[in-house]
Amino acid sequence: MSFPRITGSNFSYQHLPFDRFLDDAADLGREEVELWGVAPHFHVPWVSDAEARAVRRRAASRGLRVRCLTPEQVMYPVNIASPDTRLRAASIAMFRRAAELCAELGAELLLLTPGRGFEGEPVETGLRRSADALAEIAAYAAGFGVTCVLEPLQRVESNLLNDSRALARMLDEVGAPNLGAVLDTVGMAVAGEGVDDYFDALGDRVRHVHLIDGRPAGHLAWGDGELPLADYLAAFARRGYDGHMTFELFGDGTYAFAPRPVVERCLTAVRDALAPGTPDPLRT
């Protein structure tokens, strides 16, 4: 029986040099990383092709490769479903550029979110703008051999896609063969769902996982929240998920003071929560 691997990620490393993150990821036995496209590490609008190739070489020199590029798109002025035509066009252009950078990085996945519409306007109006944008981005990414993965958000982050069923409808609507799904355990829990709900709705279209604790929100390190890690890991094994998982650690911002011990604590929690006989997702 296969089991997913845990990637490294620079979530919570934004106040440290990028090489510090790469060194820690390699030292902690990771082989692949999810790259959060955030300043100062990798601000997508500023990064040149040559700079992306340099990041790829810096990772490779430590035995690492970039698995997924996740441009910052919730806190930054990025919104692919914006009613503002200029903002929406600029947001789509940013993701098109991100797809180009994926090719330079050697990254297989580009993570997208649905954006949001105005509060008070019909949800279908915002969904239409989001679907059109996602179709354009996915089609452009396909030309570079990049698979896009779409993550639903909590209601405070988006008024368009908040659960697995809405995500499945959007993937069906867009109909792009290179558009898959992201399961985020905090977003899942906030929506009142579980791992089986996602796989019932999406099946093998689940291509990436953010594995994080919460109360149920919070994007916390394992042990700082109340979510059932052992149950989640057992469900992933039962459903045959063999993709990758990332700790998307934000919390209240204090993880960024010293992120490595927090990552180590999460790795230990996963190993301790595995059912007997389950292959080790921390393998290298």
Backbone torsions as a table, in degrees:
resi	resn	phi	psi	omega
1	MET	NA	129.2	179.0
2	SER	-85.1	162.5	177.6
3	PHE	-148.9	148.1	-175.4
4	PRO	-66.3	159.5	176.0
5	ARG	-102.1	153.8	178.2
6	ILE	-94.5	122.5	177.1
7	THR	-85.2	161.1	165.3
8	GLY	-80.4	161.2	175.9
9	SER	-155.9	151.9	-179.5
10	ASN	-93.5	13.0	170.0
11	PHE	-58.7	130.0	-177.1
12	SER	80.6	1.4	176.7
13	TYR	-100.8	8.9	-171.1
14	GLN	-65.6	-15.7	178.5
15	HIS	-101.9	14.0	178.0
16	LEU	-126.0	158.3	177.0
17	PRO	-60.3	147.9	-178.4
18	PHE	-60.4	-37.3	179.9
19	ASP	-64.6	-28.4	175.9
20	ARG	-63.0	-42.4	176.6
21	PHE	-62.0	-47.9	-179.0
22	LEU	-61.0	-41.9	178.9
23	ASP	-61.8	-44.6	179.9
24	ASP	-64.2	-44.0	-178.7
25	ALA	-59.4	-44.7	179.9
26	ALA	-67.0	-42.6	-178.3
27	ASP	-65.3	-28.3	179.0
28	LEU	-89.0	10.2	171.5
29	GLY	84.6	12.6	178.7
30	ARG	-78.2	151.9	175.7
31	GLU	-114.9	-25.0	179.9
32	GLU	-129.7	155.0	-178.1
33	VAL	-133.3	150.5	165.5
34	GLU	-98.4	122.5	-175.3
35	LEU	-97.5	111.3	174.2
36	TRP	-75.7	118.2	-177.0
37	GLY	-81.2	79.2	-175.3
38	VAL	-130.3	148.0	172.3
39	ALA	-70.2	142.2	4.5
40	PRO	-93.0	3.3	-173.4
41	HIS	-73.2	-48.2	-172.0
42	PHE	-160.7	69.2	180.0
43	HIS	-78.3	106.4	-168.6
44	VAL	-50.4	-45.0	-177.7
45	PRO	-63.6	-17.6	-177.1
46	TRP	-102.6	-18.6	-170.1
47	VAL	-77.3	128.5	176.3
48	SER	-87.6	166.1	175.5
49	ASP	-57.5	-43.3	-178.7
50	ALA	-63.4	-39.8	178.6
51	GLU	-66.2	-38.0	177.4
52	ALA	-64.9	-41.3	177.7
53	ARG	-64.2	-34.6	177.7
54	ALA	-65.8	-39.1	175.9
55	VAL	-61.8	-42.2	178.7
56	ARG	-60.0	-42.2	179.8
57	ARG	-68.4	-39.6	179.2
58	ARG	-63.2	-39.0	176.7
59	ALA	-68.0	-46.0	-177.0
60	ALA	-62.4	-32.9	180.0
61	SER	-64.3	-17.2	178.3
62	ARG	-107.5	10.2	-179.4
63	GLY	78.5	23.0	-177.7
64	LEU	-113.6	153.7	169.2
65	ARG	-135.3	151.9	178.8
66	VAL	-81.9	121.2	179.4
67	ARG	-90.0	-43.2	-172.2
68	CYS	-142.1	136.8	171.6
69	LEU	-105.2	125.3	-179.2
70	THR	-121.0	88.6	178.5
71	PRO	-61.4	142.4	173.5
72	GLU	-62.6	129.9	-173.0
73	GLN	-150.2	8.2	177.0
74	VAL	-106.9	-47.9	-179.7
75	MET	-86.4	-27.0	179.4
76	TYR	-78.0	166.7	176.8
77	PRO	-77.4	64.5	179.0
78	VAL	-124.4	124.3	-177.5
79	ASN	-158.0	100.1	-176.1
80	ILE	-72.2	-10.5	179.0
81	ALA	-110.1	13.7	-176.2
82	SER	-60.9	140.5	172.2
83	PRO	-68.9	-17.6	178.7
84	ASP	-80.0	114.4	-173.6
85	THR	-58.9	-41.3	-178.4
86	ARG	-67.2	-43.3	179.4
87	LEU	-65.6	-41.4	179.8
88	ARG	-64.4	-43.9	179.9
89	ALA	-63.4	-41.3	179.1
90	ALA	-65.9	-36.4	179.4
91	SER	-66.7	-44.5	177.6
92	ILE	-62.1	-41.3	179.2
93	ALA	-62.0	-38.1	178.7
94	MET	-61.9	-41.9	-179.9
95	PHE	-72.0	-33.9	173.7
96	ARG	-61.0	-43.4	177.3
97	ARG	-63.9	-39.5	178.4
98	ALA	-60.7	-36.8	177.4
99	ALA	-64.0	-39.9	175.8
100	GLU	-61.6	-41.6	-179.6
101	LEU	-68.4	-32.9	174.4
102	CYS	-56.2	-43.2	179.9
103	ALA	-62.1	-40.8	179.4
104	GLU	-68.8	-35.0	179.8
105	LEU	-77.9	-20.1	-171.4
106	GLY	78.1	22.2	-178.2
107	ALA	-83.9	134.3	-179.5
108	GLU	-79.9	-31.2	-170.3
109	LEU	-119.5	143.9	171.1
110	LEU	-123.8	118.2	-175.7
111	LEU	-88.0	130.7	-179.2
112	LEU	-121.6	155.4	169.4
113	THR	-125.1	163.7	-168.6
114	PRO	-80.4	-10.4	-171.6
115	GLY	75.3	-170.1	179.1
116	ARG	-149.5	153.8	174.1
117	GLY	-97.5	178.8	174.1
118	PHE	-66.0	141.6	169.4
119	GLU	-64.4	134.5	178.4
120	GLY	98.8	-21.5	175.5
121	GLU	-84.4	158.0	178.9
122	PRO	-57.8	133.3	-178.8
123	VAL	-58.4	-37.1	-178.8
124	GLU	-60.4	-30.3	178.7
125	THR	-65.5	-46.4	177.0
126	GLY	-66.5	-37.8	178.4
127	LEU	-62.7	-36.5	179.1
128	ARG	-65.4	-43.6	177.3
129	ARG	-62.9	-42.2	179.8
130	SER	-62.9	-46.1	-178.8
131	ALA	-61.8	-43.0	178.9
132	ASP	-61.7	-42.5	-179.9
133	ALA	-66.5	-44.5	179.3
134	LEU	-60.8	-40.4	178.7
135	ALA	-62.4	-42.5	179.4
136	GLU	-65.1	-44.9	-178.8
137	ILE	-65.0	-45.8	-178.6
138	ALA	-62.9	-41.2	179.4
139	ALA	-63.3	-40.7	179.1
140	TYR	-67.1	-43.3	-179.7
141	ALA	-63.1	-33.8	-179.2
142	ALA	-59.2	-33.0	179.0
143	GLY	-64.5	-17.5	178.2
144	PHE	-107.2	7.8	-178.9
145	GLY	71.4	25.3	-176.7
146	VAL	-101.8	135.3	173.6
147	THR	-95.1	131.3	175.9
148	CYS	-94.3	144.7	176.0
149	VAL	-128.5	133.0	-172.1
150	LEU	-107.9	129.1	-179.0
151	GLU	-110.4	123.1	171.2
152	PRO	-68.6	155.6	-176.0
153	LEU	-117.8	165.4	172.9
154	GLN	-67.7	157.0	-176.1
155	ARG	-59.4	-30.9	178.1
156	VAL	-70.2	-17.0	-178.6
157	GLU	-99.5	-29.8	-178.2
158	SER	-151.9	141.6	174.8
159	ASN	-102.1	19.4	-175.2
160	LEU	-113.4	-56.1	-178.1
161	LEU	-125.9	117.0	-176.6
162	ASN	-128.7	-2.5	-178.7
163	ASP	-152.9	176.1	-173.8
164	SER	-65.9	-35.2	-177.9
165	ARG	-69.1	-42.2	176.8
166	ALA	-64.8	-37.5	178.0
167	LEU	-63.4	-44.1	179.2
168	ALA	-61.4	-41.2	178.8
169	ARG	-63.3	-39.2	-179.7
170	MET	-67.1	-42.9	178.0
171	LEU	-61.3	-39.5	177.1
172	ASP	-64.2	-41.0	-178.5
173	GLU	-65.1	-45.3	-178.6
174	VAL	-70.7	-43.6	174.5
175	GLY	68.4	24.5	-179.9
176	ALA	-88.1	127.5	-177.9
177	PRO	-65.5	-20.1	-179.4
178	ASN	-104.2	27.7	175.8
179	LEU	-119.3	114.4	179.3
180	GLY	-115.2	-163.7	-171.9
181	ALA	-122.0	150.2	171.6
182	VAL	-111.8	134.5	171.7
183	LEU	-105.2	117.1	175.9
184	ASP	-108.7	119.6	-171.2
185	THR	-64.6	-30.6	177.3
186	VAL	-71.9	-48.8	177.0
187	GLY	-58.9	-38.7	177.6
188	MET	-60.6	-48.1	-177.2
189	ALA	-67.9	-39.8	178.3
190	VAL	-60.5	-34.7	178.2
191	ALA	-80.0	-0.1	179.7
192	GLY	76.7	24.6	-176.9
193	GLU	-111.3	171.3	175.3
194	GLY	-130.2	178.0	-178.2
195	VAL	-58.3	-42.6	-179.2
196	ASP	-62.8	-34.4	176.8
197	ASP	-59.0	-43.3	180.0
198	TYR	-63.6	-45.6	-178.0
199	PHE	-73.8	-28.9	173.4
200	ASP	-64.5	-39.7	-177.6
201	ALA	-81.4	-32.2	-167.3
202	LEU	-121.5	-19.5	179.3
203	GLY	56.4	-133.3	-175.7
204	ASP	-79.0	7.3	174.2
205	ARG	-78.3	-9.2	172.1
206	VAL	-72.3	111.9	-173.6
207	ARG	-113.3	-10.9	-176.0
208	HIS	-156.6	150.7	-177.0
209	VAL	-135.2	134.6	165.5
210	HIS	-101.2	112.6	-172.7
211	LEU	-104.5	99.9	-172.7
212	ILE	-144.7	154.3	179.8
213	ASP	-88.1	164.9	178.4
214	GLY	-168.6	178.7	-179.8
215	ARG	-129.1	44.2	-7.6
216	PRO	-82.6	-12.9	177.7
217	ALA	-84.5	177.1	171.9
218	GLY	123.1	-20.9	-176.5
219	HIS	49.0	62.6	-172.9
220	LEU	-101.9	159.7	170.9
221	ALA	-68.6	150.5	179.4
222	TRP	-62.9	128.2	-174.9
223	GLY	105.0	-17.1	177.9
224	ASP	-94.8	-6.6	179.6
225	GLY	-124.1	-154.1	-173.1
226	GLU	-131.7	10.6	-176.6
227	LEU	-79.4	150.6	-172.0
228	PRO	-86.4	83.2	-176.0
229	LEU	-56.0	-47.7	-178.4
230	ALA	-60.1	-40.7	178.0
231	ASP	-63.4	-42.0	179.8
232	TYR	-62.9	-47.6	-178.5
233	LEU	-62.3	-39.5	177.5
234	ALA	-63.9	-38.7	179.7
235	ALA	-67.9	-41.3	177.2
236	PHE	-61.0	-42.4	178.6
237	ALA	-64.3	-43.1	-178.8
238	ARG	-63.9	-36.0	-178.7
239	ARG	-86.9	0.9	174.5
240	GLY	74.0	23.0	179.4
241	TYR	-72.2	124.5	-179.4
242	ASP	-128.4	26.1	174.9
243	GLY	-81.9	-149.2	-177.5
244	HIS	-114.9	159.4	178.5
245	MET	-132.0	146.9	-179.6
246	THR	-131.4	140.0	169.5
247	PHE	-83.4	108.5	179.9
248	GLU	-95.7	85.5	-167.8
249	LEU	-96.1	116.8	175.9
250	PHE	-124.3	-53.2	-177.9
251	GLY	56.7	-139.6	179.7
252	ASP	-96.8	11.4	180.0
253	GLY	101.9	-15.9	-176.0
254	THR	-76.6	-19.3	175.2
255	TYR	-57.8	-30.6	-176.1
256	ALA	-69.9	-13.3	176.9
257	PHE	-66.8	-39.3	-178.7
258	ALA	-152.7	81.3	-170.6
259	PRO	-72.9	-30.1	-173.6
260	ARG	-58.8	-47.9	178.8
261	PRO	-59.3	-30.1	178.9
262	VAL	-68.7	-43.8	177.1
263	VAL	-62.8	-43.4	179.1
264	GLU	-59.3	-40.3	179.6
265	ARG	-63.9	-38.8	178.1
266	CYS	-67.1	-42.2	178.7
267	LEU	-61.4	-42.3	178.2
268	THR	-64.6	-40.3	-179.9
269	ALA	-62.5	-40.9	179.3
270	VAL	-64.3	-46.3	-179.2
271	ARG	-62.5	-41.0	-179.1
272	ASP	-68.2	-26.7	-176.1
273	ALA	-87.7	-9.7	-177.5
274	LEU	-66.7	139.1	174.9
275	ALA	-69.5	148.5	177.4
276	PRO	-54.6	134.2	179.0
277	GLY	89.2	-7.1	179.0
278	THR	-78.1	130.0	177.0
279	PRO	-57.0	147.3	-173.2
280	ASP	-78.2	116.3	179.0
281	PRO	-73.6	-8.3	179.1
282	LEU	-92.5	9.1	-179.5
283	ARG	-63.4	155.4	178.0
284	THR	-113.2	NA	NA
